[in-house]
Amino acid sequence: MPIIRNDNYQRPKWLFNRHLETIYPAIFRKVELQKPIRERIKTFDDDFLDLDWYRQGSSKLVIVNHGLEGNSSRAYILGMAKIFLQNGFDVLTWNYRGCGDELNQKPIFYHSGATYDLNQVVSHSSNDYDEIFLIGFSLGGNLVLKYIGEKGLETEKIKKAVAISVPLHLSSASAQISSLENTLYSKRFLKTLKEKVIQKAQSHPNEIPLEMLHQIKTLADFDDYLTGPLHGFSDAKEYYEVNSSLYFLDKIKIPTLVLNALNDPFLSKACYPYEMAEKLDQVYFEFPEKGGHVGFTSKKSTIPYYSEQRAVEFISRDI
């Protein structure tokens, strides 16, 4: 599909660079929303996933997927849930393994291509709804795109998808986030990831090695040392190549929107596949000039964030 070109998004003047656009909503945004109903479901391997339900009797369900080291209570998740509730949908948000209130039981965690858990969430909820829509942020966007690429039309109830601030090409995006200008972000991610590993090693000392943990300086190091081998990949290189959603885009069979800001500090050039966009039948790309990473703050606090507006517009309209 041709790239969607518009100038509808304009950032607030006081968010005058991409780092402010990224950091401000992550730290200061507050979203008032009803308390969800928490449900714990059992996974295929006798672990668990925690789901948060916002039900209002709709036949249409939106499943929202969070980003790296996020969870179902982050402001960007609640903001997206709120706008879809206001537009008549039921909403389901969920926590990846290790991202809820307690660590999961198996030695594995979550990762960018763990579509088996997303599939379990979809399967668990599909009987109660006529239509299902998927939304993913960052890592969650990669997860959604890979999933619908893998599934094709196999899951007929899934009608559309939206992926926001997506690292379509994992290896180059990992290198980008580990660049000098992004040191603040990468250190923050590594801090919480290492804390989880140390905690998990207490119950799984044979599967979770700690000897080299102090030598990990980048996300690529972490994926090479732990994420890849722990989840069945030889190293970070194989993990990135197998799970990059860029390689699944041509297999997507439902209308899908990819919304990546051109000034996103986490994304590499490969995350803006202009040439590929012209050849795809179902994937729409929108690359606003501004927005940051999972940003898109509105100029007025009384209106939804741009990413939320676009998700509702795309999912609600006829294509």
FENJO-V918618 format. One record per pair of residues at least 4 apart in sequence whose C-alpha atoms are under 7 Angstrom apart, sorted by sequence separation. I is the first residue (numbers start at 1). GAP is how many residues later the second one is. If there is no record, write none. Layout:
i->{I:I}
gap->{GAP:GAP}
This chain:
i->{11:16:17:18:19:20:22:23:24:25:42:43:66:70:73:74:75:76:77:78:79:80:81:82:83:84:85:95:98:110:115:116:117:118:119:120:121:122:136:137:138:139:140:141:142:143:144:145:146:147:148:151:169:170:171:172:173:174:175:178:179:182:183:184:185:186:187:188:189:190:191:192:193:194:195:196:197:198:200:201:204:205:217:218:219:220:221:222:223:224:225:226:227:228:229:234:235:236:237:238:239:240:245:248:267:273:276:291:292:304:305:306:307:308:309:310:311:312:313:15:42:43:66:72:73:84:85:95:98:136:177:178:216:222:223:228:229:233:291:298:304:15:42:43:66:85:97:98:135:167:216:228:229:233:298:41:42:97:201:228:298:40:41:136:178:228:277:297:298:40:41:177:296:297:40:81:134:296:39:40:66:98:224:228:296:38:39:97:224:38:39:64:97:223:38:96:37:38:36:37:220:36:37:36:72:72:141:72:141:71:142:132:133:141:142:262:131:132:133:134:135:136:137:138:142:256:257:258:259:260:261:262:263:62:112:130:131:132:133:134:135:136:137:138:139:255:256:257:258:259:260:261:262:263:264:265:266:61:62:63:64:65:71:115:131:133:134:135:136:137:138:139:254:255:256:257:258:259:260:261:262:263:264:265:60:61:62:63:64:65:70:71:114:137:138:190:253:261:263:264:58:60:61:62:63:69:112:113:250:252:261:58:112:261:58:115:186:113:186:56:55:54:55:54:53:54:53:52:53:178:51:52:178:51:52:51:31:50:51:30:33:50:174:29:49:174:31:49:31:49:33:50:48:47:47:47:61:60:171:59:60:61:62:63:64:65:66:67:170:59:60:61:62:63:64:65:66:67:68:59:60:61:62:63:64:65:67:67:66:170:65:169:168:169:168:169:168:177:176:176:176:173:160:161:162:163:164:165:166:173:159:160:161:162:163:164:165:173:160:161:162:163:164:165:172:107:146:149:152:107:145:149:152:153:167:152:169:146:149:169:142:149:168:145:148:167:69:108:108:165:165:113:164:112:162:160:137:83:80:84:18:18:18:21:22:25:21:22:22:18:19:22:3:18:21:2:1:2:1:1:1:9:11:1:4:11:1:3:4:5:1:2:3:4:1:3:11:11:12:11:12:11:9}
gap->{4:4:4:4:4:4:4:4:4:4:4:4:4:4:4:4:4:4:4:4:4:4:4:4:4:4:4:4:4:4:4:4:4:4:4:4:4:4:4:4:4:4:4:4:4:4:4:4:4:4:4:4:4:4:4:4:4:4:4:4:4:4:4:4:4:4:4:4:4:4:4:4:4:4:4:4:4:4:4:4:4:4:4:4:4:4:4:4:4:4:4:4:4:4:4:4:4:4:4:4:4:4:4:4:4:4:4:4:4:4:4:4:4:4:4:4:4:4:4:5:5:5:5:5:5:5:5:5:5:5:5:5:5:5:5:5:5:5:5:5:5:6:6:6:6:6:6:6:6:6:6:6:6:6:6:7:7:7:7:7:7:8:8:8:8:8:8:8:8:9:9:9:9:9:10:10:10:10:11:11:11:11:11:11:11:12:12:12:12:13:13:13:13:13:14:14:15:15:16:16:16:17:17:18:21:22:22:23:23:24:24:25:25:25:25:25:26:26:26:26:26:26:26:26:26:26:26:26:26:26:26:26:26:27:27:27:27:27:27:27:27:27:27:27:27:27:27:27:27:27:27:27:27:27:27:27:27:28:28:28:28:28:28:28:28:28:28:28:28:28:28:28:28:28:28:28:28:28:28:28:28:28:28:28:29:29:29:29:29:29:29:29:29:29:29:29:29:29:29:29:30:30:30:30:30:30:30:30:30:30:30:31:31:31:32:32:32:33:33:34:35:36:36:37:38:38:39:40:40:40:41:41:41:42:42:43:44:44:44:45:45:45:45:46:46:46:47:47:48:48:49:50:56:57:58:59:68:69:69:70:70:70:70:70:70:70:70:70:70:71:71:71:71:71:71:71:71:71:71:72:72:72:72:72:72:72:72:73:74:74:75:75:76:76:77:77:78:89:90:91:92:93:94:94:94:94:94:94:94:94:95:95:95:95:95:95:95:95:96:96:96:96:96:96:96:97:99:99:99:100:100:100:100:100:100:101:101:102:102:102:103:103:103:104:104:104:120:122:123:128:129:130:130:131:149:155:157:225:228:228:245:246:247:270:270:270:271:271:272:273:273:273:274:274:274:275:276:276:277:278:279:279:279:280:280:280:281:281:281:281:282:282:282:282:283:283:285:286:286:287:287:288:297}
